[in-house]
Amino acid sequence: MNPTIAMITFRAMLGRRRALLLFGLPLVLLAMAAALRFTDLADLDTTATILQRFGIATLLPLLALIAGTGVIGPEIDDGQIMYVLTKPIPRQVIVLTKLVVAIVLVTLFATVPTLVAGLLMSGMTAQLAPAFAAGVLVGGIAYSALFVALAVVSRNAVTIGLLYALVWESLLGNFAPGARSASVQQWALSVTDALTDASVVRSTVDLPLAAALLALVTAAGTALAVVRLRSLTVASAE
């Protein structure tokens, strides 16, 4: 990891209009949790439903898409990445640094708010809050690697990411069991399911398979981003 690249990336991410979404989306979740808590409507089933449908299914992929594409996509689009590539920094270090920044952002703006919202609504009942936070964390790592790779591979990374999250995982996932099982959302939910006794939380993917697929997507996304970044160097030289 390169501290200078990390610092510049953090500064760029938190200084753009994207930062409004990074802050705004978690605030919606926390506002919902606070309203349910203070109106005494936050039972265990309601908490699980909110954290699953808004936390894992909506907040997580959107924030990971903003962070994953934002840490490197704009630099590729405006050509600034070529300045970084002229430095004697291994391409894998650049990718890993960008990925770490994306993961930290997702942790701060998705994992932590999910934990706080869960604690607000149901406390530590059935370990629901930490279970969902763990699911969001591991899902955020996989999503970040996937979206960083998309940003390096395509200029349409945001569109492709939205299609995957909203069409494949959310729309098709409600009707096609195969699509539901082949989604980061369900793999993250599997981790949550394993960590809580709440019967309302159920994943369609077994934990060993989910863990293996999360690791595979993370590794494959990182490797693809490194390979593609090396080809960008060759293209610029030509």
N, C-alpha and C positions, 0 to 999 in steps of 0.2 A: 504494500500500500504506500502511496506517495502522499505525504501530508500537504504539500503545496497544492496538488491537484484537488485533493479533498476539500481544502479550505476554499479554493476558488469555486468549486462546484456547489458547496453549501451556500456560499454568498450569492451565487447566481440563482439558485433555486428559491431562496428565501427573499430575493429581491424582485422577482418577477411577479406578474399577475397570477401565475400559477399558485403562488403562496396563499392567495385568497382562498383557493379551493382546498389547499392543504389545511388551513385553519378552519374554513367554513364547514366542511363536511363533518368533522368530529364534533363541532359545536352543535350540529343538528342532533346527533346521537345523544350527546350529553343533555341537551334540552329535553328531549323525549324522555330520557331516563329520569331526570329530575321531576318532570311533570307527573309521570306515573308514580314515582315514589311519594310525592307530597299529596297525591290524591288517593293514596292507598290502593292503587289498581295494579301494583307490580307484584303479582304472584309469580310462582316459579315458571309456570307455562308461558305467561306473558313475557317474562324476562328472556326465556329461551327463544321465543319467537322473534323478539326484537333483535337480540344479538345475532341470531342466525340469518334473518332476512335482511336486516340493515347492516349489521356488523360484518359478517363473513360474505354475504351475497352481494352487497352493494358498496359499502364503505371500503372494504379491503381491495377489491379489484380496481376500483376507480382511483384510489390513492396510489396503489402500486403502479398503475398505468401512468399517472401524472409524474410520479417520482422516477420510475424506470426509464420512460422515454425522455423525461426532462433533463436527466443528468448528462446525457450525451447527444441526444437527437438534435437540439438546436445548434450545437457546435459543429455537427456534421453538415447540417443544412446551410449554415453561413460560411463554412470553410475554415472556421477557427481551429478545428481539430487538427488540421495540417500543421499548425504551429506547434502543437503538442507532439505530433508524430515526428517532427524534426529533431526533437530532443533525444538524448541517449537513455530513453526510458523503455524498458521491455513492454511490449503490447499487452501482455497478461497483467502487468502491474497497473496499466491504465484502466483496463476493463475491471479488474478486481477493486480498484479504488472507486470507480464510478458505481459499481455494484454495492459496495459497502455503504456509500453515501445514500443510495436508494433504500437500502435495508434499514439504515438508521432513521431515515425520514418516515418510512412506513411504520417502524416501531413507535416512533414518537407520536405520529398522527393517526395511527390505526390501532396498534396493540394497546398502548396506554389508555386511550379513551374507551376502548372496549372493556378493559379491566375496570376502570372507574365507573362506567355506566352499569356494568354488572353488579359491582359492589353497592352502588346507589339503589338499585332495584331489589336485590335479593341478598345482599351481604355475602357471606361465605356458604350459604345453603347449598348443599350437594356439590360444593366446589365448582359451581357453575361459572362464576366470573373468571377465576384463573384458568379454567378449562377452555373457555372461549378465547381468552387472551393467548393461550398457548397455540390454539388452532390458528388464530390470526397471525401470530408470529411466524410459524412454519409455513403457512400459506403465503405470507408476505415475502419470505425469502425466495420461494419458487416463482411467484409472480414477478418479482423484481428481476430475477435472472432472465425470465422469459421476455419481459418487456424491454430490458436493456438490449438483448439480442435482436429483438424486432427493430429497435431504434437504429441499430448499426446496419441491419440488413435492408431496411426499407424506409423511404421517406414518408410512407403512409402508415407508420407504426401505430399512431393513435387510432386511426380508423380500423385497422386490423385488430388491435387490442379491444376496442369497443365491440366489434362484431363477435369476437371470441367470448368476451365477458357477458354481453347482453343477449346475443343470439344463441350461441352454442351452450353456454352454461345456464343461462336463465330461461330462455324460451324453449329451446329444444330439450333442455334438461328436465323440463316439467312433463314431457310427453314420451321421450325416448330414453329407456333405461341405459342404453349404451352410451349416449351422450352424457347422461348424468354421472355415470361412473368414470368417464374419461374427462374429468374436470378438476382443476386445482381446488375449487370450492369444496367438492365432496371429499377430497383427500385431506384438506384442512379440517373439515367437519369430523372426519374419522378420528383425528387426534383429539378433538374436543370430546367426542363420544367416549373415548377410552379413559378420559380423565374425570368424568362426571357420572354420578349415579342417576341423574335426571332421566326419566324414561322418555321424555318428549324429544330428546336429542338422539337422532338415529342417522347413521351414515350408510350408504349403499356399498361402501368399499371397506374391506377388512383392513385393520391397522397395519399389518406387515406389508401388504401390497401398497397401501397408501404411502407409507414411509419410504418404500423403495421408489415409487413413482415420483414423490416429491424430490428425493435426492437425485433421481435421474434427470428430471426437468431442470433442476438447478445446475447440475454439472453440464448438461448438454447446452443449455442456454449460454452459460459462461464460455464454454469451448467455442461455440459458434460465433460469439461476439469477438473473441480473440482472433479467430481465423479470418473473419471478415475485416477486422481492423487492419490486419496485416496486408490484406489485398488492397485496401484503400491507400496504403503507403506505396505499393507497387504502381497503382493507377496514377497517383500524383507524380511519381518519378517519370512516368512515360509521357 
